Amino acid sequence: MHSKDVPSWVLTLPDLDDQQFIQWATLLEERVGVVVPVERKSFLVTGLKLRMQEIGCADYQEYYQRMRHGSGAQEWSMLVDRLTVHETRFFRHKPSLRLVTEQVLPAVPAAGDDAHTLQAWSVGCATGEEAYSLAMLIDAHFRALGGRYFFGITGTDISRPALEKARNGIYARRRLADIPLDLQAAYCVELESERFQVHPELRNRVCFTHLNALLAGAAPYAKMDLIFCQNLLIYFERERREHIAHQLAEQLRPGGVLVLGPGELVGWQHPQLERVRHPDTLAYRRLPAAQAKEAS
Ligand SMILES: C[S@@+](CC[C@H](N)C(=O)[O-])C[C@H]1O[C@@H](n2cnc3c(N)ncnc32)[C@H](O)[C@@H]1O
């Protein structure tokens, strides 16, 4: 929407006062696990104004009461979407992806029947670029090895509209520039209107599901070989970051690797994890069961 289309009452809506900010921040944290620290108050105000404009509500208190007492999952989902940052790119953090190709993939053992198998999880996957980047790397690796293989990737996020875009796998053509040329040729199908779509065979390997990262421990994803959680923890306070990381650690198989964004959880330790050393990355490997017992 252009600014000339914005109703004048939206532009004149005042900022939240301190009391209102606390009310909203508490409600959002309780209901959906979205944490809005006071430094991000202006972000909350912008998101609220945007959503209130969309539904024609001109009063913070009225909208607050509605969300607190009456609104269903659909309205919560739309509001959460306006209050979360979905910025992402294909092949966003190259050192972490190099760690995957240089350390994680070569270590994947063949299963009993000689098929290589791998399960990966992109936590806070936004519109899917991270999950598809991993899928391209994994598929290309196994293809080059030859033989039989199976892998699956799950992308989870709290924003349903972002997940819908991820499922479609359709992106503006300019975003191709982030994807290595050989992988573009293998996995990207050009569409009209300056867009492309991830190849259907690759899309079939990736599923996208709604999940609040604060409840990651309750997700039925145990025995992951690889978990990517980047540019999500930054939105939480330290205690909650650790809580999420602990839950993700529990979802790894022995030998599985957790890759966080560098700087997102400095100094964190877990008794069943060891640091994976790789330049410019923050990653951990789950110890084999016997070693983990000694360590704890
Ligand atoms: C900045 S994007 C990061 C996308 C991708 N991981 C990357 O690094 O490019 C952060 C994503 O985390 C999601 N998110 C925020 N809070 C969340 C929560 N409590 N549970 C699950 N996802 C959440 C947002 O909806 C958003 O899509």
The ligand as a Gaussian input file, in Angstrom:
#p B3LYP/6-31G(d) Opt

LIG

0 1
 C       15.173000     -13.303000      10.148000
 S       14.258000     -14.752000       9.797000
 C       15.559000     -15.951000       9.615000
 C       15.356000     -16.861000       8.432000
 C       16.480000     -17.852000       8.174000
 N       16.674000     -18.743000       9.285000
 C       17.766000     -17.148000       7.856000
 O       18.701000     -17.162000       8.656000
 O       17.849000     -16.543000       6.776000
 C       13.590000     -15.176000      11.428000
 C       12.387000     -16.096000      11.345000
 O       12.111000     -16.576000      12.655000
 C       10.715000     -16.651000      12.803000
 N       10.349000     -16.640000      14.226000
 C       10.361000     -15.608000      15.108000
 N        9.933000     -16.004000      16.325000
 C        9.672000     -17.328000      16.202000
 C        9.207000     -18.324000      17.107000
 N        8.931000     -18.036000      18.382000
 N        9.046000     -19.583000      16.640000
 C        9.317000     -19.888000      15.352000
 N        9.746000     -18.996000      14.455000
 C        9.924000     -17.733000      14.864000
 C       10.176000     -15.458000      12.041000
 O        8.827000     -15.634000      11.676000
 C       11.134000     -15.403000      10.852000
 O       10.605000     -16.063000       9.742000

